Amino acid sequence: MASIKSKFEIPKDVREISRVLSDAGFENFLVGGCVRDLIMGRTPKDWDITTIATPEKIIELFPDSFYENDFGTVGVKTETTGIVEVTPYRLESEYSDARHPDKIEWANKLEDDLARRDFTMNAIALDINPKSQILNPIDPFGGQKDIEKKIIRTVGKPEERFGEDALRIFRALRLSAELGFAVEHETLEAISKCTHLLEKISKERIRDEFAKIIMSPEPGIALEMCARLSILKYISEEFEKGIGVEQNQAHAYTVWEHLLRSLNHAAKRNFPLHVRLSALFHDIAKPHTKAVKNGQPTFYGHEVVGSRITRKVLENLKFSKEIIEKTHKLVRWHMFFSDTEQITLSAVRRMVRNVGPDLVWDLMNMRAADRIGTGRPKETPYRLRKYHSMIEEVMRDPISVKQLSVGGEDIMKLTKAGPGPHVGFILEILLSEVLDEPKKNDKNYLETRVKELYDLDPQELARVGREARAKNASEDEKEVEKIREEYKVK
């Protein structure tokens, strides 16, 4: 693995940046993950160039660029490849915060810059200026051999590299999951000695690596290594609580094993981030809700508790509100009652209402991952396929008060009573009737019902309205309410 053929098609924009730097007299090379990917025959996601030019010189050469950091990296905008990062050769000093160098000095030699990088496979440079058909990598630390052996090894002494930037611990495990590489023994030993340094790393940085792990082809590998190295707690202590927790006869694995298997299947199916997260989080509350009935473990209400834990963990990791809300909903409603011999279309409408039409198919995908995670051979047996068809059947039916033929203003006009709690109660009652029978979403019928309901005693209207609200919020109506009442789970 001594050379790279130019047929790997380095984008014109990247070559042009390199040409401009070279014509101005500044030595420069492709470096980092993009070179690693080219050697592996992968298409790089990002392109990085290192050069002897200072940030000020780089900006002079590329007017359409920006420099918004303390580390010398200039972002050069391109038409086809997005932002190409151009960074001067660097020398770095002590890392008192285990994340950032205390000061940065520009280096005069490429080898000095490569020596400060994390792993050997990322410390390879490539000169893309020569017109020859062969591109020769500059590889002073044996990165190509490690790529060939599929090994992740630090540049130099591993404890020094992790001491400089503790986030490299998570990065090593993430790259293991992304590339299918093994972490070299000495590097792994150093990780176990340096885990305490992760206390200094911000939640945002940990979130970024965690999300990349989740989106890798084999996320379970990295997370299992996190468990073995006792660093799961830096993502969330909640995951550690599921290790070794046995489940009932429906499950072949412990809670932690089940979550990893569910996540791996979601990754195998290439589901989006929020579905993969929900696959990992959906049973996270089982250790909190575990009880024993008739000699078997039970976990009643774990979806309710789990949705709260999910929200708290994701908020702590600074995930976006959109990801938090989607994942929270999928965890909250993953226990929907799916026995198509007993379920009614009105119950399916309520389930769609609760999770939302935009998330309902994500919920079904998460349920499929959950099934495979239990050890079952099929992700969509006949019962779930039939449930799919029932969802298709109800998707055009009204499922919220906004879709009713009468609204709050109509109710105030019909009752001549103005705003008040009666409006909300009447809307919930009307929605409950329409969820049961969509054909009742008729303006004349609903206007008549508004007048009838308003004529009820206010206390009676409030009682019926609260019952309707509770029913509308139940994914499988009385069945789940009966269970929660029996085990006093709210």
JOLIN-V933878 format. One record per residue. N is the residue number from 1. RES is the residue in three letters. PHI is phi in whole degrees, -180 to 180 (none if undefined). PSI is psi as a letter, one per 20 degrees, with the letter a starting at -180 (NA if undefined). D_FIRST is the distance of its C-alpha to the first C-alpha in whole Angstrom. Layout:
n/res/phi/psi/d_first
N/RES/PHI/PSI/D_FIRST
N/RES/PHI/PSI/D_FIRST
//
This chain:
n/res/phi/psi/d_first
1/MET/none/m/0
2/ALA/-99/i/4
3/SER/-153/r/6
4/ILE/-124/p/8
5/LYS/-74/q/11
6/SER/-68/i/14
7/LYS/-65/i/15
8/PHE/-70/j/15
9/GLU/56/m/18
10/ILE/-68/p/18
11/PRO/-54/q/22
12/LYS/-58/h/25
13/ASP/-62/h/26
14/VAL/-69/g/23
15/ARG/-63/h/23
16/GLU/-67/g/26
17/ILE/-61/g/26
18/SER/-62/g/24
19/ARG/-63/g/26
20/VAL/-61/g/29
21/LEU/-63/g/28
22/SER/-65/g/27
23/ASP/-63/h/30
24/ALA/-86/j/32
25/GLY/92/j/30
26/PHE/-108/o/28
27/GLU/-59/q/24
28/ASN/-157/q/22
29/PHE/-146/q/19
30/LEU/-68/q/17
31/VAL/-154/q/17
32/GLY/84/b/17
33/GLY/-62/h/17
34/CYS/-67/h/16
35/VAL/-69/g/13
36/ARG/-56/g/12
37/ASP/-65/h/13
38/LEU/-62/g/11
39/ILE/-63/h/8
40/MET/-82/i/10
41/GLY/79/j/12
42/ARG/-98/q/15
43/THR/-85/o/18
44/PRO/-63/q/18
45/LYS/-86/h/22
46/ASP/-131/q/22
47/TRP/-123/p/21
48/ASP/-126/p/21
49/ILE/-122/p/22
50/THR/-113/q/22
51/THR/-150/r/25
52/ILE/-80/i/27
53/ALA/-70/q/30
54/THR/-80/r/32
55/PRO/-55/h/33
56/GLU/-64/h/36
57/LYS/-69/h/35
58/ILE/-62/g/32
59/ILE/-64/h/35
60/GLU/-61/h/37
61/LEU/-78/h/34
62/PHE/-128/n/34
63/PRO/-59/h/38
64/ASP/-89/m/37
65/SER/-143/r/35
66/PHE/-146/q/36
67/TYR/-140/n/36
68/GLU/-125/k/37
69/ASN/-144/r/35
70/ASP/-100/j/36
71/PHE/-115/j/32
72/GLY/88/i/32
73/THR/-79/p/30
74/VAL/-107/p/31
75/GLY/-90/o/31
76/VAL/-104/p/31
77/LYS/-80/p/32
78/THR/-130/r/31
79/GLU/-79/h/32
80/THR/-114/h/29
81/THR/-117/j/27
82/GLY/74/b/29
83/ILE/-91/p/29
84/VAL/-103/p/26
85/GLU/-87/p/26
86/VAL/-118/p/26
87/THR/-128/p/27
88/PRO/-66/q/27
89/TYR/-54/p/25
90/ARG/-129/q/27
91/LEU/-118/p/29
92/GLU/-124/q/30
93/SER/-98/b/33
94/GLU/-68/q/35
95/TYR/-119/n/34
96/SER/-71/h/38
97/ASP/-103/j/37
98/ALA/57/k/34
99/ARG/-145/g/33
100/HIS/-121/q/33
101/PRO/-66/q/33
102/ASP/-65/h/37
103/LYS/-152/q/36
104/ILE/-124/p/33
105/GLU/-123/q/33
106/TRP/-78/p/31
107/ALA/-96/r/28
108/ASN/-103/i/28
109/LYS/-127/q/24
110/LEU/-58/g/21
111/GLU/-61/h/20
112/ASP/-65/h/23
113/ASP/-68/g/22
114/LEU/-64/h/19
115/ALA/-68/i/21
116/ARG/-91/i/23
117/ARG/-80/r/21
118/ASP/-76/f/21
119/PHE/-120/q/18
120/THR/-56/h/14
121/MET/-70/i/13
122/ASN/-103/j/15
123/ALA/-112/l/15
124/ILE/-116/p/12
125/ALA/-113/q/14
126/LEU/-140/p/13
127/ASP/-85/o/16
128/ILE/-105/j/17
129/ASN/-83/h/20
130/PRO/-57/q/19
131/LYS/-89/j/20
132/SER/-67/r/17
133/GLN/-79/i/16
134/ILE/-117/p/12
135/LEU/-105/o/12
136/ASN/-97/o/10
137/PRO/-69/q/9
138/ILE/-102/o/12
139/ASP/-138/m/11
140/PRO/-74/i/14
141/PHE/-117/j/14
142/GLY/73/k/11
143/GLY/-64/h/10
144/GLN/-65/h/6
145/LYS/-64/h/8
146/ASP/-67/h/11
147/ILE/-64/g/9
148/GLU/-62/h/8
149/LYS/-85/i/11
150/LYS/59/l/13
151/ILE/-124/p/15
152/ILE/-102/o/17
153/ARG/-135/p/18
154/THR/-74/q/20
155/VAL/-79/o/19
156/GLY/75/b/22
157/LYS/-72/p/25
158/PRO/-62/h/25
159/GLU/-65/h/28
160/GLU/-68/g/28
161/ARG/-64/g/26
162/PHE/-73/h/28
163/GLY/-68/h/31
164/GLU/-69/g/30
165/ASP/-149/n/30
166/ALA/-66/h/31
167/LEU/-64/i/29
168/ARG/-61/h/26
169/ILE/-62/g/27
170/PHE/-67/h/28
171/ARG/-65/h/25
172/ALA/-62/g/23
173/LEU/-71/h/24
174/ARG/-66/g/24
175/LEU/-65/h/20
176/SER/-60/g/21
177/ALA/-73/h/23
178/GLU/-70/g/21
179/LEU/-102/i/18
180/GLY/75/k/19
181/PHE/-95/q/17
182/ALA/-97/q/19
183/VAL/-83/p/20
184/GLU/-58/q/20
185/HIS/-57/g/23
186/GLU/-63/h/24
187/THR/-65/g/23
188/LEU/-65/h/25
189/GLU/-64/h/28
190/ALA/-66/h/28
191/ILE/-58/g/29
192/SER/-63/h/32
193/LYS/-84/i/33
194/CYS/-110/j/33
195/THR/-58/h/34
196/HIS/-60/h/37
197/LEU/-67/i/36
198/LEU/-66/i/35
199/GLU/-61/h/39
200/LYS/-87/i/38
201/ILE/-89/p/36
202/SER/-68/q/38
203/LYS/-63/h/38
204/GLU/-63/g/37
205/ARG/-69/g/34
206/ILE/-65/g/34
207/ARG/-57/g/35
208/ASP/-60/g/32
209/GLU/-70/h/29
210/PHE/-61/g/32
211/ALA/-63/h/32
212/LYS/-67/h/28
213/ILE/-62/g/28
214/ILE/-59/h/31
215/MET/-89/j/29
216/SER/-81/r/26
217/PRO/-65/h/25
218/GLU/-132/m/26
219/PRO/-63/h/28
220/GLY/-61/h/30
221/ILE/-62/g/27
222/ALA/-66/g/27
223/LEU/-70/h/31
224/GLU/-66/h/32
225/MET/-66/h/30
226/CYS/-59/g/32
227/ALA/-65/g/35
228/ARG/-67/h/34
229/LEU/-92/j/33
230/SER/61/k/36
231/ILE/-117/j/35
232/LEU/-57/h/36
233/LYS/-61/h/39
234/TYR/-77/i/38
235/ILE/-88/g/37
236/SER/-168/p/41
237/GLU/-67/i/43
238/GLU/-61/h/44
239/PHE/-66/h/41
240/GLU/-62/h/41
241/LYS/-68/h/45
242/GLY/-88/i/44
243/ILE/-70/p/42
244/GLY/81/j/44
245/VAL/-81/o/46
246/GLU/-73/q/48
247/GLN/-116/a/49
248/ASN/-85/a/51
249/GLN/-65/i/51
250/ALA/-74/i/50
251/HIS/-118/p/46
252/ALA/-91/i/44
253/TYR/-131/r/42
254/THR/-69/r/43
255/VAL/-57/g/43
256/TRP/-64/g/40
257/GLU/-62/g/38
258/HIS/-62/g/40
259/LEU/-64/g/39
260/LEU/-65/g/35
261/ARG/-67/h/35
262/SER/-64/g/37
263/LEU/-63/g/35
264/ASN/-62/h/32
265/HIS/-69/h/34
266/ALA/-62/h/34
267/ALA/-69/g/31
268/LYS/-59/h/30
269/ARG/-85/j/33
270/ASN/60/k/31
271/PHE/-71/q/34
272/PRO/-70/r/35
273/LEU/-55/g/35
274/HIS/-67/h/39
275/VAL/-72/g/39
276/ARG/-64/g/36
277/LEU/-62/g/38
278/SER/-65/h/41
279/ALA/-63/h/39
280/LEU/-77/h/38
281/PHE/-97/i/42
282/HIS/-60/h/44
283/ASP/-111/k/45
284/ILE/-64/h/45
285/ALA/-91/j/49
286/LYS/-57/h/49
287/PRO/-61/h/49
288/HIS/-78/h/52
289/THR/-108/j/54
290/LYS/-66/p/54
291/ALA/-143/r/57
292/VAL/-127/p/59
293/LYS/-136/p/61
294/ASN/53/k/62
295/GLY/80/j/60
296/GLN/-116/q/57
297/PRO/-64/q/55
298/THR/-127/q/55
299/PHE/-139/l/54
300/TYR/-61/p/56
301/GLY/81/j/56
302/HIS/-65/h/52
303/GLU/-71/h/51
304/VAL/-72/g/54
305/VAL/-63/g/53
306/GLY/-63/h/49
307/SER/-66/h/49
308/ARG/-70/g/51
309/ILE/-63/g/48
310/THR/-57/g/45
311/ARG/-58/g/47
312/LYS/-62/g/47
313/VAL/-65/g/44
314/LEU/-68/h/42
315/GLU/-66/g/45
316/ASN/-63/h/44
317/LEU/-86/j/40
318/LYS/66/k/41
319/PHE/-69/r/40
320/SER/-67/q/42
321/LYS/-59/h/45
322/GLU/-63/g/44
323/ILE/-64/g/41
324/ILE/-62/g/44
325/GLU/-65/g/47
326/LYS/-65/g/45
327/THR/-66/g/43
328/HIS/-57/g/47
329/LYS/-65/g/49
330/LEU/-65/h/46
331/VAL/-67/g/47
332/ARG/-61/h/50
333/TRP/-110/j/51
334/HIS/-71/i/48
335/MET/-95/k/51
336/PHE/-59/q/53
337/PHE/-73/o/56
338/SER/-120/j/54
339/ASP/-75/o/57
340/THR/-71/i/58
341/GLU/-78/h/61
342/GLN/-116/h/62
343/ILE/-70/q/60
344/THR/-111/r/62
345/LEU/-63/h/61
346/SER/-64/h/63
347/ALA/-67/h/60
348/VAL/-66/h/57
349/ARG/-60/g/59
350/ARG/-67/h/59
351/MET/-64/g/55
352/VAL/-63/h/54
353/ARG/-62/g/56
354/ASN/-69/g/55
355/VAL/-87/h/51
356/GLY/97/p/52
357/PRO/-57/h/51
358/ASP/-75/i/48
359/LEU/-113/i/47
360/VAL/-62/h/48
361/TRP/-75/h/45
362/ASP/-64/h/43
363/LEU/-63/g/45
364/MET/-66/h/45
365/ASN/-67/h/41
366/MET/-64/h/42
367/ARG/-63/h/44
368/ALA/-64/g/42
369/ALA/-64/h/39
370/ASP/-60/g/42
371/ARG/-62/g/43
372/ILE/-63/h/40
373/GLY/-66/i/39
374/THR/-83/i/43
375/GLY/104/j/41
376/ARG/-80/q/43
377/PRO/-76/h/41
378/LYS/-114/p/42
379/GLU/-83/h/42
380/THR/-132/n/45
381/PRO/-69/r/47
382/TYR/-53/g/51
383/ARG/-61/g/52
384/LEU/-72/h/50
385/ARG/-65/h/49
386/LYS/-67/h/53
387/TYR/-63/h/53
388/HIS/-56/g/50
389/SER/-65/h/53
390/MET/-69/h/56
391/ILE/-63/g/53
392/GLU/-55/h/53
393/GLU/-66/h/57
394/VAL/-97/i/58
395/MET/-61/h/55
396/ARG/-92/i/58
397/ASP/-79/q/61
398/PRO/-66/p/62
399/ILE/-131/j/60
400/SER/-143/r/61
401/VAL/-63/h/64
402/LYS/-66/h/63
403/GLN/-96/j/63
404/LEU/-73/q/67
405/SER/-72/i/69
406/VAL/-125/q/71
407/GLY/-121/a/70
408/GLY/-61/g/71
409/GLU/-65/h/73
410/ASP/-62/g/75
411/ILE/-64/g/76
412/MET/-65/h/78
413/LYS/-69/g/80
414/LEU/-69/h/81
415/THR/-92/i/82
416/LYS/54/k/83
417/ALA/-117/i/82
418/GLY/72/a/79
419/PRO/-70/q/76
420/GLY/165/r/76
421/PRO/-61/h/74
422/HIS/-61/h/76
423/VAL/-64/g/74
424/GLY/-64/g/71
425/PHE/-63/g/72
426/ILE/-65/g/74
427/LEU/-61/g/70
428/GLU/-64/h/69
429/ILE/-67/g/71
430/LEU/-62/g/71
431/LEU/-63/g/67
432/SER/-60/g/68
433/GLU/-66/h/70
434/VAL/-72/h/68
435/LEU/-63/h/65
436/ASP/-74/g/67
437/GLU/-139/n/68
438/PRO/-56/h/66
439/LYS/-65/i/69
440/LYS/-76/i/71
441/ASN/-77/l/69
442/ASP/-115/p/72
443/LYS/-57/g/74
444/ASN/-64/g/78
445/TYR/-63/g/77
446/LEU/-68/h/75
447/GLU/-64/h/78
448/THR/-63/g/80
449/ARG/-66/h/78
450/VAL/-58/g/78
451/LYS/-65/g/82
452/GLU/-63/g/82
453/LEU/-69/h/80
454/TYR/-67/h/81
455/ASP/-75/i/85
456/LEU/-68/q/83
457/ASP/-57/p/85
458/PRO/-53/h/82
459/GLN/-68/h/81
460/GLU/-68/g/81
461/LEU/-61/g/78
462/ALA/-64/g/76
463/ARG/-64/g/76
464/VAL/-65/h/75
465/GLY/-65/g/73
466/ARG/-67/h/71
467/GLU/-63/g/71
468/ALA/-65/g/69
469/ARG/-63/g/67
470/ALA/-64/g/66
471/LYS/-66/g/66
472/ASN/-66/h/63
473/ALA/-89/j/61
474/SER/-99/p/61
475/GLU/-74/h/58
476/ASP/-140/k/60
477/GLU/54/c/63
478/LYS/-68/h/66
479/GLU/-61/g/63
480/VAL/-71/h/61
481/GLU/-61/h/64
482/LYS/-64/g/66
483/ILE/-64/g/63
484/ARG/-67/h/62
485/GLU/-68/g/66
486/GLU/-62/g/66
487/TYR/-104/j/63
488/LYS/52/l/64
489/VAL/-109/p/61
490/LYS/-118/NA/61
//
